[in-house]
Amino acid sequence: MKFVIDCLGGDNSPRANVLGALKAMAKYPDLSVVFTGVQEDIERELAAAGQTDRSRIETVHAPQVITGEDKPTDAIRLKKNSSMVVGLHMLREDPEIAALISTGSTGALVAGATLRIGRLPGIRRPAFCPILPAMTGGIVGVCDSGANVDIIPEQLQQFAIMGSRYLECAFGVKAPRVAMLNIGVETEKGDLLRKEAYPLLQNTPGINFVGNMESRDLLSGNYDLIVCDGFAGNVLIKTAEGMALELMRKLKRDIYSKGIYKLGALLMKRMFQQERDFFNYQNYGGSVLLGAEKTVVKGHGSSGPDAVCKCVEQACKMSLGGMNEQIIQSMQALNGEAAQ
Amino acid sequence: MKFVIDCLGGDNSPRANVLGALKAMAKYPDLSVVFTGVQEDIERELAAAGQTDRSRIETVHAPQVITGEDKPTDAIRLKKNSSMVVGLHMLREDPEIAALISTGSTGALVAGATLRIGRLPGIRRPAFCPILPAMTGGIVGVCDSGANVDIIPEQLQQFAIMGSRYLECAFGVKAPRVAMLNIGVETEKGDLLRKEAYPLLQNTPGINFVGNMESRDLLSGNYDLIVCDGFAGNVLIKTAEGMALELMRKLKRDIYSKGIYKLGALLMKRMFQQERDFFNYQNYGGSVLLGAEKTVVKGHGSSGPDAVCKCVEQACKMSLGGMNEQIIQSMQALNGEAAQ
C-alpha cells in the first residue's frame, strides 16, 4: 500500500502532513508514502521527528503551492510543479500508488482529481463526500457536497451507492441509512430532480433507502448518508458549519461581556472545549472524492497531525476494504437489474 | 386598513392571535380586523381582554382547522370552512381587506394564497420570504424559501426586486444589499441557473446587487437579502434553524450532565435566555408571501401575542408604505429597460 501525501497548502503544512502520515504508518506497517512539497522542509520535519528508517518513505520536490485564492482549474493547469499537481500525476501514472491525501485547496483537488484521475466504470462523475458528527454520537456523510451541480436523477442513485460502500468500508457502518435531501419528507415532495430520483432510489439494489429528509434533521442521527446535488449539498454543509461557528463565536462574545458570565464559563470551561471539539469537523476524518479510480482524501485546511493521520487511515481502510471494487460490483448489480 | 386574522392553527391560537391583533390595533388606530375561527372562542378572548369597543372588530365563524398533517393543496380544496380558507376567500373578494395574518400551516397558506390570490402584474409566481437575525444585530431576508422549485433566472430577478421593496417598506432597510446564494463568491460559480441569473441581477434597476454569497455567511450581517430558488432556500433556512436548535439542546444536555456545569450555567442564566431569544425567529416578524396581489403574513406556529402583533404591524407597514405599488413600479422599470 503506497500513498502520496501532499505536504503543502494546509494551515499546518508540511508539519501536520508529515507527522500525521508517520503516525498512520506506525499503525499500518504495510503502508509506505511519498511526500510531495518543499523537499528540505519535509526532510527537516522527518529529522525532527527522529525518522531514520527511510525504507517506506520517499520525498519528491514539488515546491509550488496552490492556495485558496487560485482559480481551481487554472491552478491545476498552470501550477505544474505544485505538490498537489505532482501528487495527482503520480497517483495517475504509478500503478503502485493507491491514494492521495491533501489538506490543500478543496476546489483544486476536486477539479484536479476529476480531470486527471479516471472514473470507475459506469460512474458519471466523481462526487465529494464530507463527514459530519451526528448528535447521537455517530457520523453522517453528505454526497455530493459541491463537485456536481446540474445533475440527473441517476447521479443521485450513484451517490447513494458510492456513499454506502464508503461508509461501510471506512467507518464500519452496517447497511447505511440513505436519505434524499428534500424540502419535506413526503414521497411526492421536491423539484423535478427529486421527484424522478425517488423511485430510482427506492429500486436501487444494495442500498438502504429510507426516504426523504429535511435539512433540519441533518445531525439527528436518523440518517447515515444524505444524497443531494452538489449545489444543495454545498448549501447544507456550509450552513451547518457556519451556524456552529457563528454560535460558538456569539457565545464567546457574550461571555466576555460580563464578569459573572466569565465566572460561569470558567466553571464550564471543559464543557465548552468539548463542544468546540464536537463541532470541529476535522475530528471526524477527511472528505473523500468517490467514484474516481483511485482514492483522494481531502483533510480540513486546519488539520493537525491527528486529523491528517485520520485521513490516511481512512484511505487505508478504503484500500484494504476494496471499496472501489465494491462500488464496481454495486454498479454492475444496478445495471444488471436495469437490463432485465 | 382592514386585515383578516386567522385564529386557528397556531400553538397558541386563538388567544395569541386575538391579543396580538388587539395590541397592533392600539398602535394603528386606522386598523380594523376580521377574526376567523371558532366564534365563541374568539368572543371569549375578546371579553377576557376587556374589549368592549367593537367598532373595529368583526368575527366570522369558520371552525375547521388546517393542521400540519393536512396535505396543503387538499386542505385548501376540501376544508372550505376552515379559518384559513374563509380568510383567504375574504381577502380575495373584499376590496376593503388588504392582508391576511395566520399562524397556521405554512404549506397550506402558501398553496392557498398562490392558488386563490392573484399575482401582481409581471410576477411569475409569489415567493416566500422569512426573516432571520443577523449576528450584527440587523436582519436578513431569504427569498424564496420554499414556494418555488425549478425556477428560471428571471424569477431570481423578481425575488430580488420584491425582497428589496419588502425590506425597505417593512423594516426601513435602505438600499438593501442583495446577494445570490451560491457555492462560491466568484462571478462564474454555480449551476446554470446561477450563471444565467448573475448578469441579470447585475443589470436589474432598483436593486443593490452585491454579488454571490456562500451559505456560511448567512447571518454575517453582510447581506440584507439572499435570493435563491425555493429548494436551496429551504435547505438554507431549515439547516440554520435546525443547527441553532440542536446546538442549544446539546448545550442544555451537557450542562445537566455535571453539577459544576449546572452551577456555571446558573450564573449565565440570563445570557442563555438571551441566546435563546436571539435565535427565536418569531422575534423578528413573520414570513411574507411576496408578489401576491394582497399581503399574506405567516407567523411562526409557536407565536405568542407579541409575535402576532409584530406580524400585523409588518402588514400595516407594507400597506401604508405602498409596497405592492412599488413592486409594480420596479417591475415596470425592469420591463421598460428590457424593452429598450
Interface residues (C-beta under 8 A of the other chain):
Chain A: K71 G107 M135 G146 V149 D150 L181 I183 G184 E186 G190 D191 L192 R194 E214 S215 R216 D217 L218 L219 S220 G230 F231 A232 N234 V235 L236 K238 T239 A240 E241 G242 M243 A244 L245 E246 L247 R249 K250 L251 D254 I255 K258 I260 Y261 L263 G264 A265 L266 L267 M268 M271 Q274 E275 F278
Chain B: K71 G107 M135 G146 V149 D150 L181 I183 G184 E186 G190 D191 L192 R194 E214 S215 R216 D217 L218 L219 S220 G230 F231 A232 N234 V235 L236 K238 T239 A240 E241 G242 M243 A244 L245 E246 L247 R249 K250 L251 D254 I255 K258 I260 Y261 L263 G264 A265 L266 L267 M268 M271 Q274 E275 F278
